[in-house]
Amino acid sequence: MAHGLCRPIPGKDLAALVDGHRCQVLSVSLEHTTIDLDGVDHAATGDSVTLIGRDRQEQITLSEVAEAWGIGPLEALLRLSGRIPIKYLGTTAGI
């Protein structure tokens, strides 16, 4: 939506990483994204959420996100807006 995230196409799931846990994205709206935090014991307002990248042993690739959206990786990358902080960390493996 405004931040560039899209709802997954039917039959696909979209995930986010919170404290090293893979969490299902439940909904995406214009200003908010809702994530299922079951199994994340200490989640709190202000915690980092990884949409593409690695958090501990878990990873979400750009290709995985693009597949959930039903588009190619380049288009997925271009959809993300400047409203989402981006941190580049060393490698492009898996992108």
Order of alpha helices (4+ residues) and beta strands (2+ residues): beta-beta-beta-beta-beta-beta-alpha-alpha
